[in-house]
Amino acid sequence: MAHDFDEQYWQKHWHEAPNTEPGAGSASEPNPYLVREIGSLSPGTALDAGCGEGSEAIWLASRGWQVMAVDISADAIARASDRAAARIAEDGLPRDLQWLRADLTVWDPGTQFDLVTTHYAHPSTSQLAFYERLSGWVAVGGTLFIVGHLHTAGHGHDPPEEASVTLTDITAGLDSDRWEFVTAEEHVRTFTAPGGDDVSLHDVVVSATRLA
């Protein structure tokens, strides 16, 4: 069944969802690819596009990034903001973390960032058009970091076809004269879902530095 992935869809999704969602990691842990690929970068400004419950944005902020975290769902932003407030109270999470409810297919930040990252975010437009839009918000010398559902048949946690991509399509959409690929990989990983079942995810991971 096709999905619109519009504001109504995501608001319903986050209103009904438990705190841990398949494919997004636990409510408190950031995506492992983000930790692996971005952990060694010097902090700067960052945009988390489609931030969900905020695990990645909070992790970035805890490492010194100035983070703007955006999601179309007010419920997701409320969860993320509450989680960040708890972290600030518990262990002094840096406060330079901004939460914004906006539709990323029409919203424009009016600035560029040292890091633009997105994890399994599915817009009402095509995935590739979404990634192209995000790429324009990366400053020269900055990083575009994408984690998406790999388009392949028969894996354990099947996303809708319109929410999956191929590695080739992503890399082909970034001009080699303007981008240097640091990572362009396909991975399979397994995590334990809220019900206790092991779920296998086929992921595409792309990290690219903007050259011009």
Long-range contacts (C-beta under 8 A, 24 or more apart in sequence): 1-160, 2-160, 2-162, 3-122, 3-160, 3-162, 3-163, 4-124, 5-122, 5-123, 5-124, 5-162, 5-163, 6-72, 6-124, 7-72, 7-73, 7-103, 10-71, 10-72, 10-73, 10-76, 11-72, 11-73, 11-74, 11-75, 13-73, 14-52, 14-53, 14-73, 14-75, 14-76, 14-79, 15-75, 18-194, 19-53, 19-79, 20-193, 20-194, 21-52, 21-53, 22-157, 22-191, 22-193, 22-199, 22-201, 23-120, 23-149, 23-157, 23-159, 23-199, 23-201, 24-52, 24-53, 24-55, 24-119, 24-120, 25-55, 25-191, 26-55, 27-53, 27-55, 27-83, 28-55, 28-83, 29-55, 30-55, 30-56, 30-58, 30-59, 30-60, 31-55, 31-56, 31-119, 31-147, 32-189, 33-147, 33-187, 33-203, 33-205, 34-59, 34-60, 34-117, 34-119, 34-145, 34-147, 35-59, 37-145, 37-182, 37-183, 37-205, 37-207, 38-115, 38-117, 38-143, 38-145, 38-207, 39-63, 41-115, 41-143, 44-113, 44-114, 44-115, 44-142, 45-111, 45-113, 45-114, 45-115, 45-139, 46-113, 46-114, 46-115, 46-116, 46-117, 47-109, 47-113, 47-115, 47-116, 47-117, 47-134, 47-137, 48-117, 48-118, 49-104, 49-116, 49-117, 49-118, 49-121, 49-134, 50-104, 50-118, 50-119, 50-120, 50-121, 50-122, 50-123, 51-76, 51-77, 51-80, 51-99, 52-76, 52-80, 52-119, 52-121, 53-79, 53-80, 53-83, 54-79, 54-80, 54-81, 54-83, 54-84, 54-99, 55-83, 56-117, 56-119, 57-84, 57-97, 57-99, 58-83, 58-84, 58-87, 58-93, 58-97, 60-115, 60-117, 61-93, 61-94, 61-96, 61-97, 62-87, 62-93, 62-94, 64-94, 65-96, 65-115, 66-96, 67-96, 67-97, 67-98, 68-98, 68-100, 68-109, 68-113, 69-97, 69-98, 69-99, 69-100, 70-100, 70-101, 70-102, 70-104, 70-107, 71-100, 71-101, 71-102, 72-101, 72-102, 72-103, 72-104, 73-101, 74-101, 77-101, 104-130, 104-133, 104-134, 105-130, 105-133, 109-137, 111-137, 112-137, 112-138, 112-139, 112-142, 113-137, 113-138, 113-139, 113-142, 114-139, 114-141, 114-142, 114-143, 115-142, 115-143, 115-145, 116-142, 116-143, 116-144, 116-145, 117-143, 117-144, 117-145, 117-146, 118-145, 118-146, 118-147, 118-148, 119-147, 120-147, 120-148, 120-149, 122-159, 122-160, 122-162, 122-163, 126-162, 127-162, 127-163, 127-164, 127-165, 128-165, 128-169, 128-170, 128-173, 131-165, 131-170, 131-173, 132-173, 135-173, 135-174, 135-179, 135-210, 138-210, 139-210, 140-210, 140-211, 140-212, 141-209, 141-210, 142-209, 142-210, 143-182, 143-207, 143-208, 143-209, 143-210, 144-174, 144-179, 144-206, 144-207, 144-208, 144-210, 145-206, 145-207, 146-170, 146-204, 146-205, 146-206, 146-207, 147-203, 147-204, 147-205, 148-203, 148-204, 149-201, 149-202, 149-203, 149-204, 150-186, 150-202, 150-203, 150-204, 152-202, 155-188, 155-200, 155-201, 155-202, 156-199, 156-200, 156-201, 157-199, 157-200, 157-201, 165-204, 166-204, 167-204, 167-206, 170-204, 170-206, 171-206, 174-208, 177-211, 177-212, 178-210, 178-211, 178-212, 179-208, 179-209, 179-210, 179-211, 180-208, 180-209, 180-211, 181-206, 181-207, 181-208, 182-207, 182-208, 182-209, 183-207, 184-208
